[in-house]
Amino acid sequence: MLPVYRLIACAILGLASVTLVPAPVSFAQENAEIPPLPRPRPDPNNLPPAPAAPAPGTAADAIAAVTNVPQSVTLTARITQEGPSIPEGVVWRVFDSVPDAQGNMTLVAKSEESTARLDLPPGEYVVHAAYGRAQLSESLSVVPGNNEKVVDLEAGALRLNSAVTGDIPIAPTQLRFDIFTAGDEASRVLIAENLPPNDIVTLNAGTYHIVSHFGTINAVVRADLRVEAGELTDATLYHHASEVSFRLVSEEGGEAIADVEWTVKTPDGATVFTDRGAFPATVLAEGDYLIFAKQGEKVYNREVQVVSGGSREIEVLTSVYGGA
């Protein structure tokens, strides 16, 4: 048996051992601050599905919906840069600037108001202004907001007439005019044809080739004329020709024989005129001609010289000129 002091010591030591046992770990952790934890690495086989991408074209469609809203466009034209706006007579055409598959430009708008007010989506266009025979095409950019375009045609006017040499007037019904661009014959472009005399024709400033027709055969005069911007040019062309009529008579000054077939030829045999009747008439340029008058089975002929001047009557006498 152990001595008493040892039992007391053991008891004391045992008591001390019990007293010094640390508190449960769980208790200490409940009161401690939790340190940051590392982010777990995602499992590539267990990821949530990615959000769907926006449908293609959605943004472009939204932009187009805004940019395709028609914008206000005002078009005006002037004869010259210093002149006022043309009050009437202008025709406007607006084309898409991008040609189609066939190479043609699509017409997107037209107006016959001299001050045209249109609504066009923003974009690039070609605007064409026509005033009489004067015309001009220019580019047109339409942007959001109010758009204004002024076209300066730089145009002038031409008034044509003709007379026979010596200032002998010509009946308006016997005259007509053609207008071509200037240059050699192979490269000329017809601008206007069969114009009556004294009409005022509006043209872009420049030089033009004018053809005056007196009658319908060979009385033709040509000239190059200059048109100045903002000015009216008056021009008279002079013909070396004459109005002639024909009669077949049995004696000078006698009654015209009816139902006659007429043919007029040049000295080289070219036929310039044919008709049937008692009093045919035409216009011939001055020069030499051979007249044939056929009545029944007989043909009468006469050589004549046409000189420039007033109207003239030519008689073919059955008793003088050889018949066949």
Salt bridges, closest charged atoms under 4 A:
GLU112 OE2 - LYS110 NZ 4.00
GLU138 OE1 - LYS149 NZ 3.08
ASP152 OD1 - ARG78 NE 2.68
ASP178 OD2 - HIS213 NE2 3.01
ASP224 OD1 - HIS209 ND1 2.78
GLU228 OE2 - ARG226 NE 3.43
ASP234 OD1 - ARG159 NE 2.60
ASP259 OD1 - ARG276 NE 2.84
GLU261 OE2 - ARG276 NH1 2.95
GLU313 OE1 - ARG247 NE 3.39
GLU315 OE2 - ARG247 NH2 2.63
